[in-house]
Amino acid sequence: ISGVRDIHADHAASHIGKAQGIVTCLRATPYHCTRRKVFLPMDICMLHGVSQEDFIRGKQEKNVRDVIYDIASQAHIHLEHVR
């Protein structure tokens, strides 16, 4: 789009886009849960013993927060690659 032809810029933009996608998914989670939909990685949910129903019911237990933290950490890792 911007006409930049640099492999490093492309690589950085890729990581920024991934981080933004993860954050957008997390921010939209409460909205989707009101519609009984969960778009979070189930492997991370299962790792913490959290079900889709836990999100839909709006539970705030530590294991639910840990799922969110782990997913947000993935966004942070992508941003660290950009630096």
mmCIF file of the N, C-alpha and C atoms, coordinates in Angstrom:
data_MODEL
# 
_entry.id   MODEL 
# 
loop_
_atom_site.group_PDB 
_atom_site.id 
_atom_site.type_symbol 
_atom_site.label_atom_id 
_atom_site.label_alt_id 
_atom_site.label_comp_id 
_atom_site.label_asym_id 
_atom_site.label_entity_id 
_atom_site.label_seq_id 
_atom_site.pdbx_PDB_ins_code 
_atom_site.Cartn_x 
_atom_site.Cartn_y 
_atom_site.Cartn_z 
_atom_site.occupancy 
_atom_site.B_iso_or_equiv 
_atom_site.pdbx_formal_charge 
_atom_site.auth_seq_id 
_atom_site.auth_comp_id 
_atom_site.auth_asym_id 
_atom_site.auth_atom_id 
_atom_site.pdbx_PDB_model_num 
ATOM 1   N N  . ILE A 1 1  ? 0.822   -1.183  0.000  1.00 0.00 ? 1  ILE A N  1 
ATOM 2   C CA . ILE A 1 1  ? 0.000   0.000   0.000  1.00 0.00 ? 1  ILE A CA 1 
ATOM 3   C C  . ILE A 1 1  ? 0.868   1.249   0.000  1.00 0.00 ? 1  ILE A C  1 
ATOM 4   N N  . SER A 1 2  ? 1.890   1.300   0.861  1.00 0.00 ? 2  SER A N  1 
ATOM 5   C CA . SER A 1 2  ? 2.704   2.506   0.958  1.00 0.00 ? 2  SER A CA 1 
ATOM 6   C C  . SER A 1 2  ? 3.859   2.505   -0.029 1.00 0.00 ? 2  SER A C  1 
ATOM 7   N N  . GLY A 1 3  ? 4.063   1.412   -0.725 1.00 0.00 ? 3  GLY A N  1 
ATOM 8   C CA . GLY A 1 3  ? 5.127   1.340   -1.712 1.00 0.00 ? 3  GLY A CA 1 
ATOM 9   C C  . GLY A 1 3  ? 6.491   1.026   -1.120 1.00 0.00 ? 3  GLY A C  1 
ATOM 10  N N  . VAL A 1 4  ? 6.569   0.722   0.150  1.00 0.00 ? 4  VAL A N  1 
ATOM 11  C CA . VAL A 1 4  ? 7.839   0.386   0.781  1.00 0.00 ? 4  VAL A CA 1 
ATOM 12  C C  . VAL A 1 4  ? 8.212   -1.029  0.376  1.00 0.00 ? 4  VAL A C  1 
ATOM 13  N N  . ARG A 1 5  ? 9.436   -1.170  -0.099 1.00 0.00 ? 5  ARG A N  1 
ATOM 14  C CA . ARG A 1 5  ? 9.902   -2.492  -0.527 1.00 0.00 ? 5  ARG A CA 1 
ATOM 15  C C  . ARG A 1 5  ? 11.143  -2.862  0.287  1.00 0.00 ? 5  ARG A C  1 
ATOM 16  N N  . ASP A 1 6  ? 10.914  -3.158  1.507  1.00 0.00 ? 6  ASP A N  1 
ATOM 17  C CA . ASP A 1 6  ? 11.997  -3.505  2.422  1.00 0.00 ? 6  ASP A CA 1 
ATOM 18  C C  . ASP A 1 6  ? 11.564  -4.737  3.208  1.00 0.00 ? 6  ASP A C  1 
ATOM 19  N N  . ILE A 1 7  ? 12.397  -5.753  3.181  1.00 0.00 ? 7  ILE A N  1 
ATOM 20  C CA . ILE A 1 7  ? 12.043  -7.007  3.844  1.00 0.00 ? 7  ILE A CA 1 
ATOM 21  C C  . ILE A 1 7  ? 11.855  -6.813  5.348  1.00 0.00 ? 7  ILE A C  1 
ATOM 22  N N  . HIS A 1 8  ? 12.654  -5.915  5.945  1.00 0.00 ? 8  HIS A N  1 
ATOM 23  C CA . HIS A 1 8  ? 12.541  -5.677  7.386  1.00 0.00 ? 8  HIS A CA 1 
ATOM 24  C C  . HIS A 1 8  ? 11.235  -4.958  7.722  1.00 0.00 ? 8  HIS A C  1 
ATOM 25  N N  . ALA A 1 9  ? 10.865  -4.005  6.885  1.00 0.00 ? 9  ALA A N  1 
ATOM 26  C CA . ALA A 1 9  ? 9.590   -3.301  7.094  1.00 0.00 ? 9  ALA A CA 1 
ATOM 27  C C  . ALA A 1 9  ? 8.428   -4.266  6.930  1.00 0.00 ? 9  ALA A C  1 
ATOM 28  N N  . ASP A 1 10 ? 8.528   -5.149  5.946  1.00 0.00 ? 10 ASP A N  1 
ATOM 29  C CA . ASP A 1 10 ? 7.470   -6.137  5.722  1.00 0.00 ? 10 ASP A CA 1 
ATOM 30  C C  . ASP A 1 10 ? 7.354   -7.084  6.918  1.00 0.00 ? 10 ASP A C  1 
ATOM 31  N N  . HIS A 1 11 ? 8.495   -7.506  7.422  1.00 0.00 ? 11 HIS A N  1 
ATOM 32  C CA . HIS A 1 11 ? 8.513   -8.402  8.576  1.00 0.00 ? 11 HIS A CA 1 
ATOM 33  C C  . HIS A 1 11 ? 7.903   -7.714  9.798  1.00 0.00 ? 11 HIS A C  1 
ATOM 34  N N  . ALA A 1 12 ? 8.278   -6.465  10.035 1.00 0.00 ? 12 ALA A N  1 
ATOM 35  C CA . ALA A 1 12 ? 7.731   -5.706  11.166 1.00 0.00 ? 12 ALA A CA 1 
ATOM 36  C C  . ALA A 1 12 ? 6.226   -5.523  11.015 1.00 0.00 ? 12 ALA A C  1 
ATOM 37  N N  . ALA A 1 13 ? 5.794   -5.183  9.814  1.00 0.00 ? 13 ALA A N  1 
ATOM 38  C CA . ALA A 1 13 ? 4.361   -4.980  9.574  1.00 0.00 ? 13 ALA A CA 1 
ATOM 39  C C  . ALA A 1 13 ? 3.582   -6.271  9.814  1.00 0.00 ? 13 ALA A C  1 
ATOM 40  N N  . SER A 1 14 ? 4.178   -7.396  9.464  1.00 0.00 ? 14 SER A N  1 
ATOM 41  C CA . SER A 1 14 ? 3.530   -8.688  9.687  1.00 0.00 ? 14 SER A CA 1 
ATOM 42  C C  . SER A 1 14 ? 3.295   -8.925  11.179 1.00 0.00 ? 14 SER A C  1 
ATOM 43  N N  . HIS A 1 15 ? 4.316   -8.662  11.984 1.00 0.00 ? 15 HIS A N  1 
ATOM 44  C CA . HIS A 1 15 ? 4.172   -8.856  13.427 1.00 0.00 ? 15 HIS A CA 1 
ATOM 45  C C  . HIS A 1 15 ? 3.190   -7.858  14.035 1.00 0.00 ? 15 HIS A C  1 
ATOM 46  N N  . ILE A 1 16 ? 3.211   -6.626  13.563 1.00 0.00 ? 16 ILE A N  1 
ATOM 47  C CA . ILE A 1 16 ? 2.263   -5.623  14.064 1.00 0.00 ? 16 ILE A CA 1 
ATOM 48  C C  . ILE A 1 16 ? 0.835   -6.049  13.736 1.00 0.00 ? 16 ILE A C  1 
ATOM 49  N N  . GLY A 1 17 ? 0.631   -6.547  12.529 1.00 0.00 ? 17 GLY A N  1 
ATOM 50  C CA . GLY A 1 17 ? -0.700  -7.005  12.130 1.00 0.00 ? 17 GLY A CA 1 
ATOM 51  C C  . GLY A 1 17 ? -1.185  -8.172  12.967 1.00 0.00 ? 17 GLY A C  1 
ATOM 52  N N  . LYS A 1 18 ? -0.286  -9.093  13.273 1.00 0.00 ? 18 LYS A N  1 
ATOM 53  C CA . LYS A 1 18 ? -0.663  -10.235 14.112 1.00 0.00 ? 18 LYS A CA 1 
ATOM 54  C C  . LYS A 1 18 ? -1.032  -9.772  15.517 1.00 0.00 ? 18 LYS A C  1 
ATOM 55  N N  . ALA A 1 19 ? -0.226  -8.874  16.069 1.00 0.00 ? 19 ALA A N  1 
ATOM 56  C CA . ALA A 1 19 ? -0.521  -8.348  17.406 1.00 0.00 ? 19 ALA A CA 1 
ATOM 57  C C  . ALA A 1 19 ? -1.863  -7.624  17.417 1.00 0.00 ? 19 ALA A C  1 
ATOM 58  N N  . GLN A 1 20 ? -2.103  -6.830  16.403 1.00 0.00 ? 20 GLN A N  1 
ATOM 59  C CA . GLN A 1 20 ? -3.368  -6.097  16.330 1.00 0.00 ? 20 GLN A CA 1 
ATOM 60  C C  . GLN A 1 20 ? -4.551  -7.061  16.217 1.00 0.00 ? 20 GLN A C  1 
ATOM 61  N N  . GLY A 1 21 ? -4.396  -8.111  15.438 1.00 0.00 ? 21 GLY A N  1 
ATOM 62  C CA . GLY A 1 21 ? -5.465  -9.099  15.304 1.00 0.00 ? 21 GLY A CA 1 
ATOM 63  C C  . GLY A 1 21 ? -5.779  -9.789  16.621 1.00 0.00 ? 21 GLY A C  1 
ATOM 64  N N  . ILE A 1 22 ? -4.740  -10.130 17.366 1.00 0.00 ? 22 ILE A N  1 
ATOM 65  C CA . ILE A 1 22 ? -4.938  -10.778 18.664 1.00 0.00 ? 22 ILE A CA 1 
ATOM 66  C C  . ILE A 1 22 ? -5.667  -9.838  19.621 1.00 0.00 ? 22 ILE A C  1 
ATOM 67  N N  . VAL A 1 23 ? -5.211  -8.590  19.677 1.00 0.00 ? 23 VAL A N  1 
ATOM 68  C CA . VAL A 1 23 ? -5.833  -7.615  20.580 1.00 0.00 ? 23 VAL A CA 1 
ATOM 69  C C  . VAL A 1 23 ? -7.280  -7.351  20.179 1.00 0.00 ? 23 VAL A C  1 
ATOM 70  N N  . THR A 1 24 ? -7.536  -7.252  18.888 1.00 0.00 ? 24 THR A N  1 
ATOM 71  C CA . THR A 1 24 ? -8.909  -7.035  18.419 1.00 0.00 ? 24 THR A CA 1 
ATOM 72  C C  . THR A 1 24 ? -9.810  -8.191  18.841 1.00 0.00 ? 24 THR A C  1 
ATOM 73  N N  . CYS A 1 25 ? -9.302  -9.400  18.721 1.00 0.00 ? 25 CYS A N  1 
ATOM 74  C CA . CYS A 1 25 ? -10.075 -10.576 19.141 1.00 0.00 ? 25 CYS A CA 1 
ATOM 75  C C  . CYS A 1 25 ? -10.371 -10.526 20.641 1.00 0.00 ? 25 CYS A C  1 
ATOM 76  N N  . LEU A 1 26 ? -9.367  -10.171 21.435 1.00 0.00 ? 26 LEU A N  1 
ATOM 77  C CA . LEU A 1 26 ? -9.581  -10.080 22.883 1.00 0.00 ? 26 LEU A CA 1 
ATOM 78  C C  . LEU A 1 26 ? -10.581 -8.990  23.238 1.00 0.00 ? 26 LEU A C  1 
ATOM 79  N N  . ARG A 1 27 ? -10.446 -7.839  22.603 1.00 0.00 ? 27 ARG A N  1 
ATOM 80  C CA . ARG A 1 27 ? -11.362 -6.729  22.899 1.00 0.00 ? 27 ARG A CA 1 
ATOM 81  C C  . ARG A 1 27 ? -12.798 -7.063  22.514 1.00 0.00 ? 27 ARG A C  1 
ATOM 82  N N  . ALA A 1 28 ? -12.970 -7.878  21.489 1.00 0.00 ? 28 ALA A N  1 
ATOM 83  C CA . ALA A 1 28 ? -14.313 -8.225  21.018 1.00 0.00 ? 28 ALA A CA 1 
ATOM 84  C C  . ALA A 1 28 ? -14.928 -9.387  21.794 1.00 0.00 ? 28 ALA A C  1 
ATOM 85  N N  . THR A 1 29 ? -14.156 -10.030 22.639 1.00 0.00 ? 29 THR A N  1 
ATOM 86  C CA . THR A 1 29 ? -14.644 -11.204 23.355 1.00 0.00 ? 29 THR A CA 1 
ATOM 87  C C  . THR A 1 29 ? -15.919 -10.938 24.158 1.00 0.00 ? 29 THR A C  1 
ATOM 88  N N  . PRO A 1 30 ? -16.012 -9.869  24.943 1.00 0.00 ? 30 PRO A N  1 
ATOM 89  C CA . PRO A 1 30 ? -17.274 -9.639  25.676 1.00 0.00 ? 30 PRO A CA 1 
ATOM 90  C C  . PRO A 1 30 ? -18.478 -9.492  24.746 1.00 0.00 ? 30 PRO A C  1 
ATOM 91  N N  . TYR A 1 31 ? -18.289 -8.801  23.641 1.00 0.00 ? 31 TYR A N  1 
ATOM 92  C CA . TYR A 1 31 ? -19.376 -8.628  22.667 1.00 0.00 ? 31 TYR A CA 1 
ATOM 93  C C  . TYR A 1 31 ? -19.820 -9.982  22.116 1.00 0.00 ? 31 TYR A C  1 
ATOM 94  N N  . HIS A 1 32 ? -18.852 -10.788 21.679 1.00 0.00 ? 32 HIS A N  1 
ATOM 95  C CA . HIS A 1 32 ? -19.188 -12.087 21.095 1.00 0.00 ? 32 HIS A CA 1 
ATOM 96  C C  . HIS A 1 32 ? -19.815 -13.025 22.129 1.00 0.00 ? 32 HIS A C  1 
ATOM 97  N N  . CYS A 1 33 ? -19.359 -12.935 23.359 1.00 0.00 ? 33 CYS A N  1 
ATOM 98  C CA . CYS A 1 33 ? -19.916 -13.801 24.408 1.00 0.00 ? 33 CYS A CA 1 
ATOM 99  C C  . CYS A 1 33 ? -21.388 -13.512 24.655 1.00 0.00 ? 33 CYS A C  1 
ATOM 100 N N  . THR A 1 34 ? -21.806 -12.252 24.501 1.00 0.00 ? 34 THR A N  1 
ATOM 101 C CA . THR A 1 34 ? -23.235 -11.943 24.664 1.00 0.00 ? 34 THR A CA 1 
ATOM 102 C C  . THR A 1 34 ? -24.058 -12.601 23.569 1.00 0.00 ? 34 THR A C  1 
ATOM 103 N N  . ARG A 1 35 ? -23.403 -13.006 22.499 1.00 0.00 ? 35 ARG A N  1 
ATOM 104 C CA . ARG A 1 35 ? -24.065 -13.708 21.398 1.00 0.00 ? 35 ARG A CA 1 
ATOM 105 C C  . ARG A 1 35 ? -23.738 -15.209 21.396 1.00 0.00 ? 35 ARG A C  1 
ATOM 106 N N  . ARG A 1 36 ? -23.187 -15.651 22.543 1.00 0.00 ? 36 ARG A N  1 
ATOM 107 C CA . ARG A 1 36 ? -22.848 -17.058 22.762 1.00 0.00 ? 36 ARG A CA 1 
ATOM 108 C C  . ARG A 1 36 ? -21.823 -17.592 21.763 1.00 0.00 ? 36 ARG A C  1 
ATOM 109 N N  . LYS A 1 37 ? -20.848 -16.756 21.433 1.00 0.00 ? 37 LYS A N  1 
ATOM 110 C CA . LYS A 1 37 ? -19.764 -17.164 20.536 1.00 0.00 ? 37 LYS A CA 1 
ATOM 111 C C  . LYS A 1 37 ? -18.432 -16.853 21.211 1.00 0.00 ? 37 LYS A C  1 
ATOM 112 N N  . VAL A 1 38 ? -17.487 -17.773 21.071 1.00 0.00 ? 38 VAL A N  1 
ATOM 113 C CA . VAL A 1 38 ? -16.152 -17.586 21.636 1.00 0.00 ? 38 VAL A CA 1 
ATOM 114 C C  . VAL A 1 38 ? -15.144 -17.884 20.538 1.00 0.00 ? 38 VAL A C  1 
ATOM 115 N N  . PHE A 1 39 ? -14.279 -16.915 20.259 1.00 0.00 ? 39 PHE A N  1 
ATOM 116 C CA . PHE A 1 39 ? -13.288 -17.066 19.201 1.00 0.00 ? 39 PHE A CA 1 
ATOM 117 C C  . PHE A 1 39 ? -11.873 -17.060 19.771 1.00 0.00 ? 39 PHE A C  1 
ATOM 118 N N  . LEU A 1 40 ? -11.687 -17.723 20.880 1.00 0.00 ? 40 LEU A N  1 
ATOM 119 C CA . LEU A 1 40 ? -10.376 -17.808 21.515 1.00 0.00 ? 40 LEU A CA 1 
ATOM 120 C C  . LEU A 1 40 ? -9.815  -19.207 21.294 1.00 0.00 ? 40 LEU A C  1 
ATOM 121 N N  . PRO A 1 41 ? -8.477  -19.330 21.264 1.00 0.00 ? 41 PRO A N  1 
ATOM 122 C CA . PRO A 1 41 ? -7.878  -20.650 21.026 1.00 0.00 ? 41 PRO A CA 1 
ATOM 123 C C  . PRO A 1 41 ? -8.217  -21.631 22.149 1.00 0.00 ? 41 PRO A C  1 
ATOM 124 N N  . MET A 1 42 ? -8.876  -22.690 21.778 1.00 0.00 ? 42 MET A N  1 
ATOM 125 C CA . MET A 1 42 ? -9.341  -23.659 22.769 1.00 0.00 ? 42 MET A CA 1 
ATOM 126 C C  . MET A 1 42 ? -8.188  -24.406 23.428 1.00 0.00 ? 42 MET A C  1 
ATOM 127 N N  . ASP A 1 43 ? -7.044  -24.524 22.760 1.00 0.00 ? 43 ASP A N  1 
ATOM 128 C CA . ASP A 1 43 ? -5.924  -25.206 23.403 1.00 0.00 ? 43 ASP A CA 1 
ATOM 129 C C  . ASP A 1 43 ? -5.451  -24.428 24.631 1.00 0.00 ? 43 ASP A C  1 
ATOM 130 N N  . ILE A 1 44 ? -5.451  -23.101 24.551 1.00 0.00 ? 44 ILE A N  1 
ATOM 131 C CA . ILE A 1 44 ? -5.062  -22.289 25.707 1.00 0.00 ? 44 ILE A CA 1 
ATOM 132 C C  . ILE A 1 44 ? -6.149  -22.351 26.776 1.00 0.00 ? 44 ILE A C  1 
ATOM 133 N N  . CYS A 1 45 ? -7.397  -22.323 26.354 1.00 0.00 ? 45 CYS A N  1 
ATOM 134 C CA . CYS A 1 45 ? -8.503  -22.449 27.317 1.00 0.00 ? 45 CYS A CA 1 
ATOM 135 C C  . CYS A 1 45 ? -8.414  -23.778 28.059 1.00 0.00 ? 45 CYS A C  1 
ATOM 136 N N  . MET A 1 46 ? -8.193  -24.852 27.333 1.00 0.00 ? 46 MET A N  1 
ATOM 137 C CA . MET A 1 46 ? -8.112  -26.181 27.945 1.00 0.00 ? 46 MET A CA 1 
ATOM 138 C C  . MET A 1 46 ? -6.917  -26.283 28.886 1.00 0.00 ? 46 MET A C  1 
ATOM 139 N N  . LEU A 1 47 ? -5.823  -25.632 28.531 1.00 0.00 ? 47 LEU A N  1 
ATOM 140 C CA . LEU A 1 47 ? -4.632  -25.633 29.376 1.00 0.00 ? 47 LEU A CA 1 
ATOM 141 C C  . LEU A 1 47 ? -4.942  -25.085 30.769 1.00 0.00 ? 47 LEU A C  1 
ATOM 142 N N  . HIS A 1 48 ? -5.866  -24.135 30.832 1.00 0.00 ? 48 HIS A N  1 
ATOM 143 C CA . HIS A 1 48 ? -6.242  -23.514 32.107 1.00 0.00 ? 48 HIS A CA 1 
ATOM 144 C C  . HIS A 1 48 ? -7.562  -24.054 32.660 1.00 0.00 ? 48 HIS A C  1 
ATOM 145 N N  . GLY A 1 49 ? -8.120  -25.063 32.015 1.00 0.00 ? 49 GLY A N  1 
ATOM 146 C CA . GLY A 1 49 ? -9.364  -25.660 32.494 1.00 0.00 ? 49 GLY A CA 1 
ATOM 147 C C  . GLY A 1 49 ? -10.571 -24.753 32.336 1.00 0.00 ? 49 GLY A C  1 
ATOM 148 N N  . VAL A 1 50 ? -10.580 -23.965 31.264 1.00 0.00 ? 50 VAL A N  1 
ATOM 149 C CA . VAL A 1 50 ? -11.665 -23.013 31.014 1.00 0.00 ? 50 VAL A CA 1 
ATOM 150 C C  . VAL A 1 50 ? -12.471 -23.491 29.811 1.00 0.00 ? 50 VAL A C  1 
ATOM 151 N N  . SER A 1 51 ? -13.778 -23.424 29.921 1.00 0.00 ? 51 SER A N  1 
ATOM 152 C CA . SER A 1 51 ? -14.650 -23.809 28.809 1.00 0.00 ? 51 SER A CA 1 
ATOM 153 C C  . SER A 1 51 ? -15.198 -22.563 28.121 1.00 0.00 ? 51 SER A C  1 
ATOM 154 N N  . GLN A 1 52 ? -15.761 -22.759 26.952 1.00 0.00 ? 52 GLN A N  1 
ATOM 155 C CA . GLN A 1 52 ? -16.425 -21.651 26.260 1.00 0.00 ? 52 GLN A CA 1 
ATOM 156 C C  . GLN A 1 52 ? -17.557 -21.108 27.125 1.00 0.00 ? 52 GLN A C  1 
ATOM 157 N N  . GLU A 1 53 ? -18.233 -21.994 27.810 1.00 0.00 ? 53 GLU A N  1 
ATOM 158 C CA . GLU A 1 53 ? -19.353 -21.585 28.663 1.00 0.00 ? 53 GLU A CA 1 
ATOM 159 C C  . GLU A 1 53 ? -18.894 -20.661 29.793 1.00 0.00 ? 53 GLU A C  1 
ATOM 160 N N  . ASP A 1 54 ? -17.670 -20.846 30.279 1.00 0.00 ? 54 ASP A N  1 
ATOM 161 C CA . ASP A 1 54 ? -17.141 -19.946 31.312 1.00 0.00 ? 54 ASP A CA 1 
ATOM 162 C C  . ASP A 1 54 ? -17.078 -18.509 30.800 1.00 0.00 ? 54 ASP A C  1 
ATOM 163 N N  . PHE A 1 55 ? -16.668 -18.351 29.551 1.00 0.00 ? 55 PHE A N  1 
ATOM 164 C CA . PHE A 1 55 ? -16.623 -17.010 28.959 1.00 0.00 ? 55 PHE A CA 1 
ATOM 165 C C  . PHE A 1 55 ? -18.030 -16.475 28.726 1.00 0.00 ? 55 PHE A C  1 
ATOM 166 N N  . ILE A 1 56 ? -18.892 -17.317 28.212 1.00 0.00 ? 56 ILE A N  1 
ATOM 167 C CA . ILE A 1 56 ? -20.263 -16.895 27.904 1.00 0.00 ? 56 ILE A CA 1 
ATOM 168 C C  . ILE A 1 56 ? -20.985 -16.447 29.177 1.00 0.00 ? 56 ILE A C  1 
ATOM 169 N N  . ARG A 1 57 ? -20.720 -17.130 30.279 1.00 0.00 ? 57 ARG A N  1 
ATOM 170 C CA . ARG A 1 57 ? -21.356 -16.767 31.555 1.00 0.00 ? 57 ARG A CA 1 
ATOM 171 C C  . ARG A 1 57 ? -20.677 -15.573 32.226 1.00 0.00 ? 57 ARG A C  1 
ATOM 172 N N  . GLY A 1 58 ? -19.566 -15.119 31.649 1.00 0.00 ? 58 GLY A N  1 
ATOM 173 C CA . GLY A 1 58 ? -18.881 -13.946 32.190 1.00 0.00 ? 58 GLY A CA 1 
ATOM 174 C C  . GLY A 1 58 ? -18.129 -14.198 33.477 1.00 0.00 ? 58 GLY A C  1 
ATOM 175 N N  . LYS A 1 59 ? -17.663 -15.413 33.651 1.00 0.00 ? 59 LYS A N  1 
ATOM 176 C CA . LYS A 1 59 ? -16.925 -15.740 34.871 1.00 0.00 ? 59 LYS A CA 1 
ATOM 177 C C  . LYS A 1 59 ? -15.620 -14.938 34.916 1.00 0.00 ? 59 LYS A C  1 
ATOM 178 N N  . GLN A 1 60 ? -15.220 -14.576 36.119 1.00 0.00 ? 60 GLN A N  1 
ATOM 179 C CA . GLN A 1 60 ? -14.027 -13.751 36.315 1.00 0.00 ? 60 GLN A CA 1 
ATOM 180 C C  . GLN A 1 60 ? -12.950 -14.460 37.141 1.00 0.00 ? 60 GLN A C  1 
ATOM 181 N N  . GLU A 1 61 ? -13.023 -15.781 37.238 1.00 0.00 ? 61 GLU A N  1 
ATOM 182 C CA . GLU A 1 61 ? -12.055 -16.515 38.042 1.00 0.00 ? 61 GLU A CA 1 
ATOM 183 C C  . GLU A 1 61 ? -10.646 -16.353 37.477 1.00 0.00 ? 61 GLU A C  1 
ATOM 184 N N  . LYS A 1 62 ? -9.672  -16.692 38.316 1.00 0.00 ? 62 LYS A N  1 
ATOM 185 C CA . LYS A 1 62 ? -8.272  -16.546 37.939 1.00 0.00 ? 62 LYS A CA 1 
ATOM 186 C C  . LYS A 1 62 ? -7.937  -17.322 36.675 1.00 0.00 ? 62 LYS A C  1 
ATOM 187 N N  . ASN A 1 63 ? -8.468  -18.527 36.527 1.00 0.00 ? 63 ASN A N  1 
ATOM 188 C CA . ASN A 1 63 ? -8.116  -19.312 35.340 1.00 0.00 ? 63 ASN A CA 1 
ATOM 189 C C  . ASN A 1 63 ? -8.635  -18.656 34.056 1.00 0.00 ? 63 ASN A C  1 
ATOM 190 N N  . VAL A 1 64 ? -9.764  -17.974 34.120 1.00 0.00 ? 64 VAL A N  1 
ATOM 191 C CA . VAL A 1 64 ? -10.278 -17.248 32.949 1.00 0.00 ? 64 VAL A CA 1 
ATOM 192 C C  . VAL A 1 64 ? -9.359  -16.063 32.650 1.00 0.00 ? 64 VAL A C  1 
ATOM 193 N N  . ARG A 1 65 ? -8.948  -15.357 33.690 1.00 0.00 ? 65 ARG A N  1 
ATOM 194 C CA . ARG A 1 65 ? -8.023  -14.231 33.502 1.00 0.00 ? 65 ARG A CA 1 
ATOM 195 C C  . ARG A 1 65 ? -6.681  -14.714 32.967 1.00 0.00 ? 65 ARG A C  1 
ATOM 196 N N  . ASP A 1 66 ? -6.259  -15.900 33.394 1.00 0.00 ? 66 ASP A N  1 
ATOM 197 C CA . ASP A 1 66 ? -4.993  -16.458 32.911 1.00 0.00 ? 66 ASP A CA 1 
ATOM 198 C C  . ASP A 1 66 ? -5.045  -16.752 31.413 1.00 0.00 ? 66 ASP A C  1 
ATOM 199 N N  . VAL A 1 67 ? -6.192  -17.202 30.927 1.00 0.00 ? 67 VAL A N  1 
ATOM 200 C CA . VAL A 1 67 ? -6.353  -17.427 29.482 1.00 0.00 ? 67 VAL A CA 1 
ATOM 201 C C  . VAL A 1 67 ? -6.154  -16.114 28.738 1.00 0.00 ? 67 VAL A C  1 
ATOM 202 N N  . ILE A 1 68 ? -6.824  -15.065 29.200 1.00 0.00 ? 68 ILE A N  1 
ATOM 203 C CA . ILE A 1 68 ? -6.705  -13.756 28.558 1.00 0.00 ? 68 ILE A CA 1 
ATOM 204 C C  . ILE A 1 68 ? -5.263  -13.273 28.610 1.00 0.00 ? 68 ILE A C  1 
ATOM 205 N N  . TYR A 1 69 ? -4.619  -13.448 29.748 1.00 0.00 ? 69 TYR A N  1 
ATOM 206 C CA . TYR A 1 69 ? -3.228  -13.023 29.903 1.00 0.00 ? 69 TYR A CA 1 
ATOM 207 C C  . TYR A 1 69 ? -2.317  -13.761 28.922 1.00 0.00 ? 69 TYR A C  1 
ATOM 208 N N  . ASP A 1 70 ? -2.481  -15.074 28.815 1.00 0.00 ? 70 ASP A N  1 
ATOM 209 C CA . ASP A 1 70 ? -1.642  -15.857 27.901 1.00 0.00 ? 70 ASP A CA 1 
ATOM 210 C C  . ASP A 1 70 ? -1.826  -15.416 26.456 1.00 0.00 ? 70 ASP A C  1 
ATOM 211 N N  . ILE A 1 71 ? -3.049  -15.152 26.070 1.00 0.00 ? 71 ILE A N  1 
ATOM 212 C CA . ILE A 1 71 ? -3.310  -14.719 24.694 1.00 0.00 ? 71 ILE A CA 1 
ATOM 213 C C  . ILE A 1 71 ? -2.739  -13.321 24.476 1.00 0.00 ? 71 ILE A C  1 
ATOM 214 N N  . ALA A 1 72 ? -2.931  -12.431 25.433 1.00 0.00 ? 72 ALA A N  1 
ATOM 215 C CA . ALA A 1 72 ? -2.376  -11.078 25.322 1.00 0.00 ? 72 ALA A CA 1 
ATOM 216 C C  . ALA A 1 72 ? -0.849  -11.123 25.277 1.00 0.00 ? 72 ALA A C  1 
ATOM 217 N N  . SER A 1 73 ? -0.261  -12.074 25.976 1.00 0.00 ? 73 SER A N  1 
ATOM 218 C CA . SER A 1 73 ? 1.193   -12.224 25.953 1.00 0.00 ? 73 SER A CA 1 
ATOM 219 C C  . SER A 1 73 ? 1.696   -12.562 24.559 1.00 0.00 ? 73 SER A C  1 
ATOM 220 N N  . GLN A 1 74 ? 0.903   -13.298 23.800 1.00 0.00 ? 74 GLN A N  1 
ATOM 221 C CA . GLN A 1 74 ? 1.288   -13.603 22.420 1.00 0.00 ? 74 GLN A CA 1 
ATOM 222 C C  . GLN A 1 74 ? 1.348   -12.330 21.580 1.00 0.00 ? 74 GLN A C  1 
ATOM 223 N N  . ALA A 1 75 ? 0.414   -11.417 21.807 1.00 0.00 ? 75 ALA A N  1 
ATOM 224 C CA . ALA A 1 75 ? 0.447   -10.130 21.106 1.00 0.00 ? 75 ALA A CA 1 
ATOM 225 C C  . ALA A 1 75 ? 1.704   -9.365  21.500 1.00 0.00 ? 75 ALA A C  1 
ATOM 226 N N  . HIS A 1 76 ? 2.035   -9.400  22.774 1.00 0.00 ? 76 HIS A N  1 
ATOM 227 C CA . HIS A 1 76 ? 3.230   -8.703  23.254 1.00 0.00 ? 76 HIS A CA 1 
ATOM 228 C C  . HIS A 1 76 ? 4.493   -9.277  22.616 1.00 0.00 ? 76 HIS A C  1 
ATOM 229 N N  . ILE A 1 77 ? 4.554   -10.583 22.488 1.00 0.00 ? 77 ILE A N  1 
ATOM 230 C CA . ILE A 1 77 ? 5.711   -11.225 21.853 1.00 0.00 ? 77 ILE A CA 1 
ATOM 231 C C  . ILE A 1 77 ? 5.860   -10.740 20.415 1.00 0.00 ? 77 ILE A C  1 
ATOM 232 N N  . HIS A 1 78 ? 4.756   -10.625 19.697 1.00 0.00 ? 78 HIS A N  1 
ATOM 233 C CA . HIS A 1 78 ? 4.828   -10.123 18.319 1.00 0.00 ? 78 HIS A CA 1 
ATOM 234 C C  . HIS A 1 78 ? 5.365   -8.695  18.297 1.00 0.00 ? 78 HIS A C  1 
ATOM 235 N N  . LEU A 1 79 ? 4.938   -7.871  19.241 1.00 0.00 ? 79 LEU A N  1 
ATOM 236 C CA . LEU A 1 79 ? 5.442   -6.491  19.290 1.00 0.00 ? 79 LEU A CA 1 
ATOM 237 C C  . LEU A 1 79 ? 6.923   -6.449  19.648 1.00 0.00 ? 79 LEU A C  1 
ATOM 238 N N  . GLU A 1 80 ? 7.373   -7.367  20.488 1.00 0.00 ? 80 GLU A N  1 
ATOM 239 C CA . GLU A 1 80 ? 8.794   -7.427  20.828 1.00 0.00 ? 80 GLU A CA 1 
ATOM 240 C C  . GLU A 1 80 ? 9.641   -7.759  19.600 1.00 0.00 ? 80 GLU A C  1 
ATOM 241 N N  . HIS A 1 81 ? 9.116   -8.553  18.688 1.00 0.00 ? 81 HIS A N  1 
ATOM 242 C CA . HIS A 1 81 ? 9.846   -8.891  17.465 1.00 0.00 ? 81 HIS A CA 1 
ATOM 243 C C  . HIS A 1 81 ? 10.062  -7.660  16.590 1.00 0.00 ? 81 HIS A C  1 
ATOM 244 N N  . VAL A 1 82 ? 9.188   -6.692  16.722 1.00 0.00 ? 82 VAL A N  1 
ATOM 245 C CA . VAL A 1 82 ? 9.278   -5.486  15.892 1.00 0.00 ? 82 VAL A CA 1 
ATOM 246 C C  . VAL A 1 82 ? 10.421  -4.597  16.363 1.00 0.00 ? 82 VAL A C  1 
ATOM 247 N N  . ARG A 1 83 ? 10.723  -4.622  17.648 1.00 0.00 ? 83 ARG A N  1 
ATOM 248 C CA . ARG A 1 83 ? 11.748  -3.725  18.202 1.00 0.00 ? 83 ARG A CA 1 
ATOM 249 C C  . ARG A 1 83 ? 13.125  -4.109  17.807 1.00 0.00 ? 83 ARG A C  1 
# 
